[in-house]
Every structure is written in C-alpha cells, then in structure tokens.
Amino acid sequence: MATLTIRDLPEETRRALKSRAAAHNRSMEAEVRAILDETVTPHRFVADWLAAADGLRGEFEPPERSRPRNVDLS
C-alpha cells in the first residue's frame, strides 16, 4: 500500500473532514480513503446504477399506436 502526505491542508477543511469521519464512525484517515476511492473509481457509478435498474425489469407492453394524423404543410 502507498502512503500519501497532504501538506498545507486548511484548518477549515481538516475540521470538516473530522466531522464527516465522525458522522460515518471512522477515522479521518479511513474517511479520506473512502472519499478518494469513491471519487477516482468511475466504474462504480455505472455498476451501481445497473444493479439498481436490474430490479425494474419486467413485462412491458408498449401501448397500441394509432395512425398519425394528416398535417397540412401548405
């Protein structure tokens, strides 16, 4: 595993990160890992979306179509 050092982190950002970590019941380090993982893994969104949409599958009957109306373009 790699180590990442972040310098010059604003105090306001550190406080917000600490608060967010506490809300998720994890350390600041674990919170940063989760944020980075969610942010740089774009395929997760597609996989989650497809998994959520899978439950929507079922029988589908398209409605009966009527003839199109005549339009006067003159």
C-alpha positions in Angstrom: 0.0 0.0 0.0 1.2 3.5 -0.7 1.4 6.4 1.7 0.1 9.9 0.8 1.1 13.1 2.6 -1.1 16.2 2.3 0.6 19.4 3.2 -0.9 22.8 3.9 -4.4 21.4 4.5 -6.6 24.4 5.6 -7.9 24.1 9.1 -11.5 24.5 7.9 -11.0 21.5 5.6 -9.5 19.5 8.4 -12.4 20.3 10.8 -15.0 19.4 8.1 -13.1 16.1 7.4 -13.0 15.3 11.1 -16.7 16.0 11.4 -17.6 13.9 8.3 -15.4 11.0 9.6 -17.2 11.1 12.9 -20.6 11.0 11.2 -19.5 7.9 9.4 -18.0 6.4 12.6 -14.5 6.1 11.2 -11.1 7.7 11.4 -10.1 10.7 9.4 -7.6 8.5 7.5 -10.3 6.0 6.7 -12.6 8.8 5.6 -10.0 10.2 3.2 -9.5 6.7 1.8 -13.3 6.3 1.2 -13.5 9.8 -0.4 -10.6 9.0 -2.7 -12.0 5.6 -3.6 -15.4 7.0 -4.4 -14.0 9.8 -6.4 -11.5 8.1 -8.6 -13.4 4.9 -9.3 -15.8 6.0 -12.1 -16.9 2.4 -12.9 -18.6 2.1 -9.6 -21.3 4.5 -10.5 -22.2 2.6 -13.7 -22.2 -0.8 -11.8 -24.4 0.6 -9.0 -26.8 2.1 -11.5 -27.1 -1.1 -13.5 -27.7 -3.1 -10.3 -30.4 -0.7 -9.2 -32.1 -0.8 -12.6 -32.0 -4.6 -12.7 -34.9 -4.7 -10.2 -37.0 -2.6 -12.6 -37.0 -5.3 -15.3 -40.3 -7.0 -16.0 -43.0 -7.4 -18.6 -43.5 -4.4 -20.8 -46.3 -4.0 -23.3 -46.0 -0.9 -25.5 -49.2 0.9 -25.9 -51.2 0.4 -29.1 -50.4 3.1 -31.6 -52.9 4.9 -33.7 -52.3 6.2 -37.2 -50.6 9.5 -37.4 -52.8 12.5 -38.2 -52.6 14.3 -41.5 -50.7 17.6 -41.3 -51.3 20.4 -43.8 -47.9 21.9 -44.5 -49.1 24.4 -47.2 
